[in-house]
Structures are given as C-alpha cells and as structure tokens.
C-alpha cells in the first residue's frame, strides 16, 4: 500500500524538476544555436561555390560577357632572349575590393544586367537567390560576384585569353559603410564553412583565379601574355 508521502509529486519535487530542465535547456541551447548557424553558413558557402562555377561556365561558353574591370600585367621579361615568364599573380590577386556603396539599384532594368556594374575599374555580377528581382544590399540570400581580368600593356582584347579573378560576396556585405575584405599574400580571408555563428559577412565566401581562353585565342596570344616562346 502506498503511503501518503509517496502519493504523487510534492511542490518541492516539481520545483526541482523545473530547475533541472532549465539547467539542461541552458546547456543545450548554445549548441543548438551553433549547429543552426553552421548549417546556414555551410549552405551559403555551397551556394557561393555554385555561383562561381556558373559564372565561370558562362564566361567560358560565351553566354556571359567578360568583365570590363582589367588589371594590366606585364609578365613577359622582354630583356631575356627567350622572353621568360615573370609572374605578377600576387599583384593580380591584390585587386582592390568593391566599395561598400557600390551595390545600388541592381535590377533587371540596370544597363548590362546581370552585371550591376561593369566598368574598367569595377565589375559586379548579380546572383539572385530570393524572390525580389535583382540584387539588394538588404538581402541575406543574394550573392554578388566581383570579377576582374588581366590585360597586357598593349591590348585589353578578351578574345586573346586572360587571367580571370573571381570573388563571391554576400549581397548584405554592401549594406553599410564598413569596408569589404579580401585575402592577400599572407592571410586567407575567405569565410569558413564551419564557424561559430554566421561568419564575417564582409569577407568573400569564395575566391578563384583561373585562365580563360576563347575559340579565337591563338598560340601567339599565349606567348605574348606568358612569354617563353621561340616562334
């Protein structure tokens, strides 16, 4: 037979249970928040990778015009008999980041859209992932590709082939006056796939440098850019 002292929970038992549950929830909540943040960040990096690949594929097959932002590289040592290659890739990869105020009014009515801007000093390409048309600095889903290509001291003709640099930023990186960041020769600044929180929105999600050639690119064009040829 159950005694009266064992009949149900007392108020003290209930209070102890509430305290224990509260302690457990306090311990678990930060882990759950970090887990959700990591999943969101991993997905964002995955989308940035897809965006960069889509842009590069479009450049290669000609469906996306090349960026007008050019950086002059003189990688041929003209003083050498064989015109040896004189790498200036560090200079190329050090291209300035976009101004924080450069993403304005990027809609389908913008000239050169999906390029938000496409000038000799800045090329920004919109990757729209939300319901609103174009790219907005208020969007947490849209991505913006900063693209720049090499040119020689004597030619900016993209059909001759070029070195292409791509950085993928979150659109909301342009939402305030704080400067965007990039990697340099000593420090890699791209956002990590797994991070404590939602990552540094001012840092690029992805950075890629690759060679681009077209159906019109000739061997002589490569020699003029890279040297080392005896024709």
N, CA, C and O of each residue as an XYZ file, in Angstrom:
924
protein
N       0.849     -1.192      0.000
C       0.000      0.000      0.000
C       0.891      1.252      0.000
O       1.856      1.334      0.761
N       0.553      2.235     -0.873
C       1.357      3.456     -0.983
C       1.009      4.394      0.148
O      -0.157      4.705      0.389
N       2.043      4.840      0.836
C       1.803      5.780      1.928
C       1.467      7.147      1.359
O       1.693      7.406      0.177
N       0.933      8.014      2.193
C       0.517      9.335      1.725
C       1.712     10.172      1.266
O       1.575     11.026      0.390
N       2.900      9.921      1.866
C       4.095     10.684      1.491
C       4.591     10.321      0.094
O       5.371     11.070     -0.496
N       4.144      9.167     -0.450
C       4.571      8.723     -1.772
C       3.504      8.973     -2.838
O       3.690      8.604     -3.997
N       2.420      9.578     -2.465
C       1.282      9.759     -3.358
C       1.484     11.019     -4.214
O       1.181     12.121     -3.759
N       2.012     10.865     -5.497
C       2.228     11.988     -6.400
C       3.470     12.794     -6.064
O       4.232     12.451     -5.159
N       3.661     13.896     -6.827
C       4.812     14.772     -6.627
C       4.449     15.896     -5.670
O       3.332     16.413     -5.673
N       5.409     16.245     -4.869
C       5.218     17.402     -3.992
C       5.611     18.665     -4.747
O       6.181     18.590     -5.835
N       5.311     19.805     -4.182
C       5.687     21.076     -4.799
C       7.198     21.185     -4.918
O       7.713     21.717     -5.901
N       7.904     20.682     -3.921
C       9.372     20.714     -3.953
C       9.893     19.882     -5.109
O      10.806     20.304     -5.820
N       9.304     18.672     -5.306
C       9.723     17.820     -6.425
C       9.515     18.536     -7.759
O      10.374     18.478     -8.639
N       8.393     19.198     -7.905
C       8.089     19.907     -9.147
C       9.070     21.042     -9.388
O       9.533     21.243    -10.511
N       9.386     21.785     -8.331
C      10.335     22.885     -8.465
C      11.720     22.383     -8.843
O      12.408     22.984     -9.668
N      12.126     21.256     -8.219
C      13.431     20.665     -8.554
C      13.455     20.243    -10.016
O      14.445     20.459    -10.715
N      12.353     19.637    -10.481
C      12.275     19.207    -11.881
C      12.374     20.399    -12.824
O      13.063     20.329    -13.843
N      11.695     21.490    -12.495
C      11.744     22.692    -13.333
C      13.161     23.249    -13.398
O      13.631     23.650    -14.462
N      13.840     23.270    -12.245
C      15.216     23.771    -12.203
C      16.135     22.901    -13.052
O      16.970     23.417    -13.795
N      15.982     21.570    -12.942
C      16.825     20.642    -13.713
C      16.601     20.828    -15.210
O      17.555     20.887    -15.985
N      15.321     20.920    -15.613
C      15.012     21.127    -17.029
C      15.583     22.452    -17.520
O      16.111     22.533    -18.629
N      15.477     23.495    -16.689
C      16.024     24.798    -17.061
C      17.525     24.752    -17.260
O      18.053     25.356    -18.193
N      18.223     24.027    -16.371
C      19.679     23.890    -16.494
C      20.040     23.151    -17.777
O      20.960     23.545    -18.492
N      19.302     22.069    -18.063
C      19.569     21.295    -19.279
C      19.334     22.136    -20.533
O      20.130     22.094    -21.471
N      18.243     22.899    -20.548
C      17.951     23.745    -21.704
C      19.013     24.821    -21.878
O      19.395     25.142    -23.003
N      19.492     25.379    -20.768
C      20.544     26.397    -20.841
C      21.829     25.816    -21.412
O      22.569     26.496    -22.123
N      22.088     24.537    -21.091
C      23.300     23.891    -21.592
C      23.177     23.518    -23.065
O      24.157     23.574    -23.808
N      21.971     23.137    -23.487
C      21.764     22.658    -24.852
C      21.564     23.801    -25.838
O      21.975     23.696    -26.994
N      20.939     24.893    -25.401
C      20.582     25.989    -26.312
C      21.766     26.531    -27.119
O      21.636     26.685    -28.333
N      22.930     26.831    -26.490
C      24.053     27.338    -27.292
C      24.503     26.355    -28.363
O      24.865     26.755    -29.470
N      24.478     25.066    -28.031
C      24.874     24.049    -29.008
C      23.915     24.048    -30.188
O      24.337     23.939    -31.339
N      22.617     24.171    -29.898
C      21.621     24.196    -30.966
C      21.789     25.432    -31.840
O      21.675     25.349    -33.063
N      22.057     26.574    -31.221
C      22.260     27.806    -31.984
C      23.482     27.689    -32.889
O      23.427     28.069    -34.058
N      24.592     27.162    -32.350
C      25.801     26.986    -33.149
C      25.571     26.006    -34.286
O      26.069     26.205    -35.395
N      24.816     24.946    -34.013
C      24.529     23.951    -35.038
C      23.748     24.564    -36.192
O      24.068     24.338    -37.359
N      22.718     25.342    -35.859
C      21.926     26.004    -36.900
C      22.783     27.001    -37.675
O      22.701     27.071    -38.901
N      23.605     27.774    -36.961
C      24.478     28.741    -37.613
C      25.454     28.075    -38.564
O      25.698     28.579    -39.661
N      26.016     26.942    -38.151
C      26.949     26.219    -39.011
C      26.261     25.690    -40.261
O      26.832     25.728    -41.350
N      25.039     25.197    -40.107
C      24.308     24.676    -41.262
C      23.983     25.790    -42.248
O      24.101     25.602    -43.459
N      23.579     26.943    -41.741
C      23.287     28.083    -42.612
C      24.547     28.531    -43.344
O      24.509     28.800    -44.545
N      25.669     28.611    -42.617
C      26.921     29.050    -43.222
C      27.413     28.049    -44.258
O      27.875     28.445    -45.328
N      27.319     26.759    -43.954
C      27.747     25.732    -44.902
C      26.928     25.812    -46.184
O      27.466     25.669    -47.283
N      25.636     26.040    -46.040
C      24.770     26.165    -47.213
C      25.132     27.403    -48.017
O      25.119     27.364    -49.248
N      25.452     28.489    -47.349
C      25.812     29.730    -48.037
C      27.108     29.543    -48.834
O      27.204     30.008    -49.970
N      28.099     28.871    -48.252
C      29.352     28.610    -48.964
C      29.102     27.697    -50.158
O      29.700     27.878    -51.219
N      28.222     26.719    -49.986
C      27.871     25.824    -51.093
C      27.239     26.609    -52.247
O      27.581     26.388    -53.408
N      26.325     27.517    -51.929
C      25.693     28.334    -52.967
C      26.708     29.256    -53.637
O      26.631     29.492    -54.843
N      27.658     29.777    -52.863
C      28.698     30.635    -53.434
C      29.576     29.851    -54.403
O      29.982     30.371    -55.442
N      29.867     28.602    -54.060
C      30.648     27.742    -54.958
C      29.898     27.515    -56.261
O      30.482     27.585    -57.342
N      28.599     27.240    -56.153
C      27.776     27.062    -57.349
C      27.711     28.344    -58.173
O      27.756     28.302    -59.403
N      27.606     29.485    -57.492
C      27.545     30.769    -58.193
C      28.836     31.027    -58.970
O      28.795     31.457    -60.123
N      29.980     30.765    -58.337
C      31.267     30.958    -59.008
C      31.392     30.035    -60.212
O      31.855     30.452    -61.274
N      30.980     28.779    -60.048
C      31.055     27.817    -61.155
C      30.143     28.244    -62.304
O      30.531     28.167    -63.470
N      28.938     28.693    -61.976
C      28.008     29.147    -63.010
C      28.579     30.333    -63.776
O      28.468     30.404    -65.000
N      29.188     31.261    -63.050
C      29.778     32.435    -63.700
C      30.932     32.019    -64.615
O      31.020     32.480    -65.753
N      31.810     31.156    -64.122
C      32.948     30.713    -64.928
C      32.485     29.956    -66.167
O      33.027     30.153    -67.254
N      31.483     29.088    -66.008
C      30.955     28.347    -67.161
C      30.365     29.311    -68.189
O      30.548     29.133    -69.393
N      29.653     30.337    -67.705
C      29.078     31.321    -68.619
C      30.136     32.110    -69.365
O      29.969     32.416    -70.546
N      31.227     32.440    -68.684
C      32.338     33.147    -69.331
C      32.966     32.256    -70.400
O      33.248     32.712    -71.508
N      33.183     30.989    -70.067
C      33.859     30.075    -70.996
C      33.019     29.786    -72.234
O      33.556     29.700    -73.339
N      31.706     29.634    -72.062
C      30.883     29.309    -73.234
C      30.311     30.544    -73.927
O      29.584     30.421    -74.913
N      30.634     31.728    -73.420
C      30.257     32.954    -74.098
C      28.877     33.487    -73.791
O      28.465     34.488    -74.377
N      28.140     32.841    -72.877
C      26.804     33.342    -72.537
C      26.866     34.523    -71.572
O      25.895     35.269    -71.442
N      27.994     34.696    -70.900
C      28.209     35.854    -70.028
C      29.375     36.656    -70.598
O      30.449     36.095    -70.815
N      29.194     37.946    -70.847
C      30.297     38.768    -71.358
C      31.424     38.845    -70.330
O      31.165     38.803    -69.128
N      32.660     38.958    -70.786
C      33.778     39.076    -69.841
C      33.697     40.381    -69.063
O      33.121     41.355    -69.547
N      34.260     40.413    -67.878
C      34.245     41.657    -67.096
C      35.098     42.725    -67.767
O      36.119     42.427    -68.385
N      34.665     43.964    -67.635
C      35.445     45.081    -68.181
C      36.532     45.552    -67.221
O      37.436     46.290    -67.614
N      36.442     45.126    -65.963
C      37.463     45.501    -64.981
C      38.759     44.786    -65.339
O      38.837     43.561    -65.254
N      39.767     45.540    -65.734
C      41.031     44.949    -66.165
C      42.189     45.417    -65.290
O      42.204     46.531    -64.768
N      43.154     44.514    -65.157
C      44.392     44.809    -64.433
C      45.547     44.495    -65.374
O      45.689     43.358    -65.823
N      46.352     45.470    -65.669
C      47.449     45.290    -66.619
C      48.576     44.498    -65.966
O      49.100     44.874    -64.917
N      48.934     43.389    -66.616
C      50.053     42.560    -66.166
C      51.090     42.495    -67.276
O      50.754     42.232    -68.431
N      52.336     42.731    -66.930
C      53.435     42.597    -67.880
C      54.301     41.437    -67.407
O      55.291     41.629    -66.700
N      53.912     40.229    -67.809
C      54.560     39.022    -67.297
C      55.603     38.454    -68.253
O      56.073     37.334    -68.058
N      55.963     39.198    -69.262
C      56.985     38.754    -70.206
C      58.235     39.601    -70.009
O      58.197     40.825    -70.138
N      59.346     38.934    -69.695
C      60.617     39.632    -69.498
C      61.229     39.920    -70.867
O      61.869     39.056    -71.465
N      61.028     41.125    -71.349
C      61.496     41.476    -72.695
C      63.013     41.586    -72.777
O      63.574     41.614    -73.872
N      63.681     41.648    -71.623
C      65.148     41.738    -71.623
C      65.795     40.371    -71.793
O      66.999     40.276    -72.034
N      64.995     39.309    -71.668
C      65.522     37.954    -71.802
C      65.414     37.501    -73.251
O      64.457     37.834    -73.949
N      66.415     36.732    -73.696
C      66.410     36.250    -75.082
C      65.217     35.347    -75.352
O      64.676     35.338    -76.458
N      64.808     34.592    -74.345
C      63.666     33.679    -74.511
C      62.374     34.288    -73.988
O      61.347     33.613    -73.920
N      62.426     35.568    -73.616
C      61.251     36.259    -73.086
C      60.590     35.430    -71.971
O      59.438     35.012    -72.081
N      61.341     35.216    -70.924
C      60.886     34.362    -69.831
C      59.657     34.933    -69.123
O      59.395     36.136    -69.128
N      58.920     34.002    -68.515
C      57.712     34.361    -67.765
C      58.101     35.048    -66.464
O      58.930     34.535    -65.711
N      57.509     36.197    -66.200
C      57.787     36.974    -64.993
C      56.475     37.141    -64.233
O      55.728     38.090    -64.473
N      56.200     36.221    -63.323
C      54.885     36.150    -62.675
C      54.553     37.415    -61.897
O      55.372     37.941    -61.144
N      53.328     37.886    -62.100
C      52.800     39.019    -61.337
C      51.432     38.656    -60.755
O      50.553     39.509    -60.629
N      51.266     37.376    -60.402
C      49.970     36.905    -59.912
C      49.617     37.505    -58.552
O      48.441     37.700    -58.247
N      50.621     37.797    -57.741
C      50.337     38.425    -56.446
C      49.714     39.798    -56.668
O      48.761     40.175    -55.986
N      50.258     40.539    -57.623
C      49.691     41.848    -57.968
C      48.261     41.697    -58.461
O      47.387     42.485    -58.100
N      48.024     40.684    -59.284
C      46.682     40.461    -59.827
C      45.687     40.138    -58.719
O      44.608     40.727    -58.656
N      46.051     39.208    -57.850
C      45.137     38.791    -56.783
C      44.920     39.875    -55.732
O      44.025     39.769    -54.893
N      45.743     40.913    -55.786
C      45.612     42.009    -54.823
C      44.659     43.100    -55.323
O      44.645     44.208    -54.788
N      43.876     42.788    -56.335
C      42.904     43.760    -56.863
C      42.034     44.294    -55.735
O      41.640     43.548    -54.839
N      41.739     45.577    -55.785
C      41.013     46.217    -54.687
C      39.615     45.629    -54.541
O      39.010     45.176    -55.513
N      39.118     45.644    -53.318
C      37.762     45.155    -53.050
C      36.748     46.194    -53.524
O      37.096     47.365    -53.673
N      35.506     45.787    -53.761
C      34.488     46.762    -54.169
C      34.189     47.734    -53.030
O      34.218     47.339    -51.865
N      33.907     48.984    -53.342
C      33.452     49.913    -52.296
C      32.145     49.414    -51.688
O      31.318     48.827    -52.386
N      31.959     49.644    -50.410
C      30.747     49.171    -49.737
C      29.491     49.808    -50.310
O      28.394     49.269    -50.160
N      29.645     50.944    -50.963
C      28.487     51.662    -51.511
C      28.215     51.329    -52.973
O      27.390     51.984    -53.609
N      28.903     50.309    -53.523
C      28.837     50.076    -54.968
C      27.646     49.237    -55.414
O      27.405     49.120    -56.616
N      26.890     48.648    -54.484
C      25.726     47.850    -54.872
C      24.465     48.687    -54.680
O      23.840     48.662    -53.620
N      24.111     49.419    -55.715
C      22.914     50.267    -55.651
C      22.085     50.060    -56.909
O      22.622     50.011    -58.015
N      20.794     49.942    -56.737
C      19.852     49.865    -57.853
C      20.244     48.794    -58.866
O      20.282     49.060    -60.067
N      20.534     47.593    -58.391
C      20.892     46.494    -59.289
C      19.633     45.691    -59.607
O      19.309     44.731    -58.907
N      18.935     46.081    -60.651
C      17.684     45.448    -61.060
C      17.775     45.060    -62.531
O      18.710     45.468    -63.220
N      16.814     44.274    -63.021
C      16.831     43.895    -64.444
C      16.798     45.071    -65.407
O      17.100     44.904    -66.588
N      16.438     46.259    -64.928
C      16.439     47.439    -65.799
C      17.804     48.122    -65.841
O      18.010     49.061    -66.610
N      18.733     47.649    -65.014
C      20.079     48.228    -64.990
C      20.814     47.898    -66.282
O      20.737     46.771    -66.772
N      21.519     48.866    -66.829
C      22.325     48.618    -68.018
C      23.358     47.530    -67.731
O      24.017     47.547    -66.691
N      23.492     46.582    -68.664
C      24.441     45.458    -68.564
C      24.005     44.385    -67.573
O      24.762     43.443    -67.338
N      22.796     44.490    -66.975
C      22.330     43.462    -66.035
C      22.388     42.089    -66.726
O      22.038     41.998    -67.903
N      22.816     41.018    -66.038
C      23.008     40.843    -64.591
C      24.243     41.505    -63.981
O      24.443     41.419    -62.770
N      25.072     42.161    -64.791
C      26.133     42.964    -64.178
C      25.490     44.169    -63.496
O      24.752     44.928    -64.124
N      25.775     44.336    -62.220
C      25.318     45.541    -61.517
C      26.158     46.735    -61.944
O      25.656     47.848    -62.097
N      27.440     46.478    -62.131
C      28.371     47.453    -62.694
C      29.353     46.678    -63.553
O      29.706     45.543    -63.232
N      29.797     47.291    -64.649
C      30.796     46.634    -65.490
C      31.638     47.701    -66.174
O      31.456     48.009    -67.352
N      32.557     48.250    -65.406
C      33.415     49.336    -65.876
C      34.875     48.893    -65.814
O      35.167     47.844    -65.240
N      35.796     49.662    -66.390
C      37.216     49.303    -66.325
C      37.768     49.224    -64.906
O      38.834     48.648    -64.689
N      37.053     49.795    -63.937
C      37.538     49.799    -62.557
C      36.754     48.886    -61.626
O      37.201     48.622    -60.509
N      35.594     48.396    -62.060
C      34.782     47.558    -61.178
C      33.748     46.780    -61.982
O      33.003     47.348    -62.781
N      33.717     45.466    -61.754
C      32.696     44.609    -62.364
C      32.041     43.781    -61.272
O      32.704     42.991    -60.600
N      30.728     43.965    -61.094
C      29.949     43.219    -60.109
C      28.807     42.516    -60.823
O      28.052     43.144    -61.565
N      28.680     41.212    -60.599
C      27.668     40.396    -61.281
C      26.683     39.860    -60.255
O      27.085     39.311    -59.229
N      25.388     40.021    -60.531
C      24.332     39.641    -59.586
C      23.965     38.167    -59.714
O      23.729     37.672    -60.816
N      23.920     37.470    -58.581
C      23.384     36.111    -58.497
C      22.169     36.184    -57.580
O      22.306     36.246    -56.358
N      20.993     36.178    -58.172
C      19.756     36.403    -57.421
C      19.207     35.091    -56.866
O      18.892     34.173    -57.623
N      19.095     35.009    -55.534
C      18.596     33.794    -54.892
C      17.278     34.006    -54.145
O      16.735     33.058    -53.578
N      16.762     35.226    -54.136
C      15.497     35.434    -53.433
C      14.388     35.798    -54.421
O      14.594     35.767    -55.634
N      13.212     36.141    -53.892
C      12.046     36.383    -54.732
C      12.097     37.742    -55.420
O      11.489     37.918    -56.476
N      12.807     38.699    -54.845
C      12.883     40.043    -55.419
C      13.819     40.053    -56.621
O      14.872     39.416    -56.603
N      13.430     40.775    -57.659
C      14.253     40.856    -58.861
C      15.547     41.609    -58.578
O      15.553     42.594    -57.840
N      16.641     41.140    -59.169
C      17.921     41.802    -58.992
C      18.588     41.468    -57.667
O      18.191     40.533    -56.972
N      19.605     42.247    -57.332
C      20.345     42.049    -56.086
C      20.226     43.295    -55.216
O      20.361     44.421    -55.696
N      19.972     43.077    -53.943
C      19.809     44.177    -52.995
C      20.751     43.995    -51.821
O      20.983     42.875    -51.368
N      21.290     45.098    -51.332
C      22.178     45.037    -50.170
C      21.425     44.658    -48.902
O      22.043     44.374    -47.876
N      20.103     44.650    -48.963
C      19.292     44.243    -47.812
C      18.989     42.749    -47.812
O      18.419     42.231    -46.852
N      19.366     42.057    -48.878
C      19.060     40.633    -48.994
C      20.110     39.785    -48.280
O      21.311     40.027    -48.407
N      19.646     38.797    -47.533
C      20.567     37.877    -46.865
C      20.808     36.639    -47.722
O      21.555     35.748    -47.320
N      20.179     36.571    -48.906
C      20.314     35.395    -49.768
C      21.049     35.689    -51.070
O      21.739     34.815    -51.594
N      20.914     36.896    -51.597
C      21.585     37.240    -52.855
C      23.101     37.210    -52.693
O      23.631     37.480    -51.615
N      23.789     36.876    -53.790
C      25.247     36.876    -53.827
C      25.716     37.792    -54.949
O      25.017     37.988    -55.943
N      26.901     38.346    -54.775
C      27.478     39.253    -55.770
C      28.876     38.763    -56.129
O      29.712     38.539    -55.254
N      29.119     38.600    -57.427
C      30.424     38.167    -57.923
C      31.230     39.393    -58.332
O      30.807     40.162    -59.195
N      32.384     39.571    -57.713
C      33.331     40.573    -58.192
C      34.275     39.872    -59.161
O      34.931     38.897    -58.794
N      34.347     40.362    -60.390
C      35.181     39.721    -61.408
C      36.163     40.735    -61.987
O      35.833     41.908    -62.160
N      37.367     40.267    -62.283
C      38.376     41.123    -62.906
C      39.286     40.245    -63.740
O      39.496     39.075    -63.420
N      39.828     40.811    -64.811
C      40.662     40.026    -65.723
C      41.945     40.775    -66.051
O      42.051     41.988    -65.870
N      42.904     40.019    -66.535
C      44.189     40.616    -66.883
C      44.150     41.204    -68.290
O      43.345     40.808    -69.133
N      45.032     42.148    -68.509
C      45.264     42.719    -69.835
C      46.765     42.927    -69.973
O      47.483     43.010    -68.976
N      47.232     43.010    -71.201
C      48.649     43.267    -71.427
C      48.856     44.769    -71.612
O      47.890     45.507    -71.802
N      50.101     45.224    -71.559
C      50.348     46.661    -71.764
C      49.898     47.163    -73.131
O      49.713     48.365    -73.321
N      49.719     46.243    -74.090
C      49.376     46.668    -75.454
C      47.966     46.287    -75.879
O      47.514     46.711    -76.943
N      47.250     45.488    -75.067
C      45.927     45.042    -75.509
C      45.031     44.687    -74.326
O      45.479     44.124    -73.327
N      43.743     45.037    -74.469
C      42.723     44.614    -73.497
C      41.729     43.658    -74.149
O      40.669     43.386    -73.586
N      42.064     43.151    -75.328
C      41.174     42.280    -76.097
C      40.967     40.952    -75.370
O      41.911     40.181    -75.195
N      39.722     40.685    -74.945
C      39.434     39.467    -74.184
C      39.521     38.213    -75.040
O      39.717     37.122    -74.503
N      39.383     38.334    -76.353
C      39.425     37.146    -77.213
C      40.815     36.524    -77.258
O      40.963     35.377    -77.682
N      41.827     37.258    -76.832
C      43.193     36.744    -76.843
C      43.501     35.884    -75.616
O      44.601     35.347    -75.491
N      42.525     35.756    -74.712
C      42.734     34.995    -73.484
C      43.184     35.905    -72.353
O      43.751     36.973    -72.580
N      42.923     35.466    -71.147
C      43.246     36.310    -69.994
C      43.179     35.505    -68.703
O      42.640     34.399    -68.668
N      43.730     36.072    -67.663
C      43.624     35.536    -66.311
C      42.378     36.148    -65.679
O      42.191     37.364    -65.713
N      41.530     35.303    -65.104
C      40.270     35.777    -64.526
C      40.271     35.568    -63.019
O      40.559     34.474    -62.532
N      39.948     36.620    -62.292
C      39.805     36.534    -60.843
C      38.352     36.702    -60.450
O      37.645     37.547    -61.000
N      37.903     35.892    -59.494
C      36.509     35.921    -59.048
C      36.468     35.899    -57.528
O      37.128     35.079    -56.891
N      35.691     36.802    -56.958
C      35.374     36.776    -55.527
C      33.859     36.807    -55.386
O      33.183     37.591    -56.052
N      33.332     35.959    -54.525
C      31.886     35.920    -54.305
C      31.588     36.460    -52.909
O      32.064     35.925    -51.908
N      30.795     37.525    -52.859
C      30.418     38.160    -51.592
C      28.921     38.005    -51.342
O      28.140     37.838    -52.279
N      28.535     38.061    -50.087
C      27.129     38.193    -49.735
C      26.652     39.585    -50.130
O      27.392     40.559    -49.988
N      25.423     39.683    -50.624
C      24.904     40.998    -51.011
C      24.808     41.931    -49.812
O      25.000     43.140    -49.943
N      24.510     41.364    -48.634
C      24.384     42.238    -47.461
C      25.736     42.719    -46.942
O      25.789     43.469    -45.967
N      26.828     42.299    -47.578
C      28.134     42.870    -47.240
C      28.210     44.334    -47.661
O      29.068     45.079    -47.186
N      27.303     44.744    -48.560
C      27.293     46.115    -49.070
C      26.266     46.989    -48.349
O      25.955     48.088    -48.808
N      25.743     46.508    -47.228
C      24.619     47.196    -46.580
C      25.029     48.358    -45.675
O      24.170     49.118    -45.227
N      26.325     48.507    -45.398
C      26.766     49.625    -44.564
C      28.076     50.177    -45.104
O      28.532     49.774    -46.174
N      28.672     51.086    -44.372
C      29.867     51.778    -44.860
C      31.173     51.064    -44.523
O      32.240     51.517    -44.938
N      31.115     49.960    -43.782
C      32.332     49.231    -43.432
C      32.929     48.570    -44.669
O      32.200     48.025    -45.498
N      34.234     48.616    -44.790
C      34.915     48.110    -45.982
C      34.845     46.594    -46.080
O      34.883     45.892    -45.070
N      34.742     46.099    -47.308
C      34.836     44.671    -47.544
C      36.301     44.249    -47.427
O      37.200     45.089    -47.475
N      36.536     42.948    -47.273
C      37.904     42.453    -47.119
C      38.180     41.388    -48.176
O      37.264     40.908    -48.845
N      39.447     41.029    -48.316
C      39.880     40.004    -49.263
C      41.123     39.325    -48.727
O      41.746     39.797    -47.776
N      41.469     38.222    -49.340
C      42.718     37.551    -48.984
C      43.898     38.325    -49.567
O      43.757     39.065    -50.540
N      45.061     38.138    -48.950
C      46.279     38.699    -49.520
C      47.350     37.619    -49.527
O      47.068     36.454    -49.247
N      48.567     38.005    -49.845
C      49.639     37.021    -49.985
C      49.936     36.290    -48.684
O      50.456     35.175    -48.712
N      49.617     36.892    -47.549
C      49.960     36.306    -46.255
C      48.771     35.750    -45.485
O      48.945     34.891    -44.620
N      47.567     36.224    -45.785
C      46.401     35.845    -44.984
C      45.230     35.487    -45.878
O      44.862     36.245    -46.775
N      44.648     34.320    -45.624
C      43.447     33.925    -46.343
C      42.232     34.410    -45.567
O      42.097     34.117    -44.379
N      41.345     35.153    -46.230
C      40.224     35.784    -45.548
C      38.864     35.220    -45.950
O      37.838     35.735    -45.505
N      38.829     34.186    -46.774
C      37.535     33.628    -47.158
C      36.834     33.039    -45.946
O      37.481     32.574    -45.007
N      35.503     33.061    -45.973
C      34.722     32.570    -44.850
C      34.827     31.049    -44.747
O      34.844     30.342    -45.755
N      34.897     30.564    -43.508
C      34.966     29.129    -43.262
C      33.593     28.500    -43.440
O      32.568     29.144    -43.219
N      33.585     27.222    -43.846
C      32.317     26.503    -43.982
C      31.679     26.293    -42.628
O      30.462     26.407    -42.480
N      32.507     25.983    -41.630
C      32.004     25.787    -40.271
C      32.574     26.897    -39.400
O      33.788     27.086    -39.337
N      31.705     27.616    -38.743
C      32.138     28.753    -37.941
C      31.191     28.959    -36.779
O      30.035     28.538    -36.823
N      31.682     29.603    -35.748
C      30.849     29.883    -34.576
C      29.975     31.098    -34.873
O      30.345     32.230    -34.564
N      28.835     30.857    -35.462
C      27.933     31.945    -35.827
C      27.687     31.960    -37.319
O      27.741     30.918    -37.972
N      27.415     33.146    -37.869
C      27.059     33.274    -39.275
C      28.207     33.785    -40.132
O      27.998     34.127    -41.296
N      29.419     33.843    -39.580
C      30.578     34.224    -40.356
C      30.732     35.726    -40.529
O      29.864     36.506    -40.137
N      31.855     36.116    -41.123
C      32.154     37.525    -41.385
C      31.540     37.899    -42.729
O      32.063     37.515    -43.775
N      30.447     38.640    -42.712
C      29.748     38.943    -43.963
C      30.550     39.856    -44.874
O      30.217     39.984    -46.052
N      31.595     40.494    -44.367
C      32.424     41.371    -45.191
C      33.494     40.597    -45.969
O      34.101     41.136    -46.894
N      33.721     39.353    -45.600
C      34.741     38.537    -46.258
C      34.127     37.760    -47.420
O      32.942     37.430    -47.379
N      34.909     37.465    -48.448
C      34.371     36.684    -49.566
C      34.079     35.249    -49.151
O      34.802     34.664    -48.344
N      33.015     34.692    -49.710
C      32.691     33.286    -49.474
C      33.572     32.382    -50.325
O      33.835     31.237    -49.957
N      34.021     32.893    -51.451
C      34.800     32.094    -52.395
C      35.722     33.021    -53.179
O      35.337     34.131    -53.546
N      36.956     32.548    -53.435
C      37.912     33.268    -54.276
C      38.531     32.283    -55.256
O      39.002     31.219    -54.855
N      38.535     32.630    -56.535
C      39.064     31.740    -57.573
C      39.864     32.570    -58.575
O      39.474     33.685    -58.924
N      40.977     32.017    -59.029
C      41.739     32.597    -60.132
C      41.972     31.506    -61.164
O      42.427     30.416    -60.816
N      41.668     31.779    -62.426
C      41.792     30.751    -63.459
C      42.124     31.389    -64.802
O      41.906     32.584    -65.003
N      42.649     30.586    -65.713
C      42.948     31.048    -67.069
C      41.723     30.855    -67.962
O      41.038     29.835    -67.878
N      41.457     31.830    -68.806
C      40.347     31.762    -69.753
C      40.900     31.922    -71.168
O      41.671     32.841    -71.446
N      40.498     31.023    -72.051
C      40.813     31.166    -73.469
C      39.528     31.039    -74.267
O      38.555     30.455    -73.792
N      39.519     31.572    -75.455
C      38.335     31.531    -76.301
C      38.645     30.777    -77.585
O      39.772     30.332    -77.803
N      37.641     30.640    -78.424
C      37.841     29.955    -79.706
C      38.750     30.759    -80.627
O      39.247     30.235    -81.624
N      38.970     32.025    -80.299
C      39.823     32.883    -81.121
C      41.236     33.021    -80.563
O      42.087     33.659    -81.183
N      41.492     32.430    -79.401
C      42.818     32.544    -78.782
C      43.831     31.705    -79.547
O      43.602     30.519    -79.784
N      44.947     32.309    -79.935
C      45.993     31.619    -80.680
C      47.216     31.386    -79.790
O      47.338     31.967    -78.712
N      48.105     30.534    -80.260
C      49.341     30.276    -79.531
C      50.135     31.560    -79.360
O      50.725     31.792    -78.305
N      50.155     32.396    -80.391
C      50.897     33.647    -80.308
C      50.346     34.542    -79.203
O      51.100     35.270    -78.557
N      49.035     34.488    -78.985
C      48.429     35.283    -77.913
C      48.944     34.832    -76.549
O      49.235     35.655    -75.682
N      49.055     33.509    -76.369
C      49.594     32.979    -75.113
C      51.052     33.381    -74.942
O      51.485     33.722    -73.841
N      51.803     33.341    -76.031
C      53.211     33.737    -75.965
C      53.350     35.213    -75.601
O      54.227     35.592    -74.825
N      52.480     36.034    -76.168
C      52.531     37.465    -75.875
C      52.210     37.748    -74.411
O      52.718     38.708    -73.833
N      51.367     36.908    -73.816
C      50.982     37.125    -72.414
C      51.929     36.470    -71.433
O      52.236     37.032    -70.382
N      52.399     35.257    -71.784
C      53.130     34.448    -70.812
C      54.609     34.281    -71.136
O      55.383     33.856    -70.278
N      55.012     34.607    -72.361
C      56.418     34.503    -72.722
C      56.881     33.061    -72.872
O      56.077     32.129    -72.901
N      58.207     32.899    -72.967
C      58.790     31.568    -73.042
C      58.691     30.909    -74.393
O      58.983     29.718    -74.507
N      58.289     31.637    -75.433
C      58.095     31.036    -76.756
C      59.210     31.469    -77.707
O      59.719     32.588    -77.627
N      59.570     30.571    -78.593
C      60.511     30.866    -79.661
C      59.836     30.457    -80.965
O      59.922     29.302    -81.384
N      59.172     31.403    -81.594
C      58.394     31.119    -82.801
C      59.120     31.620    -84.042
O      58.617     31.469    -85.155
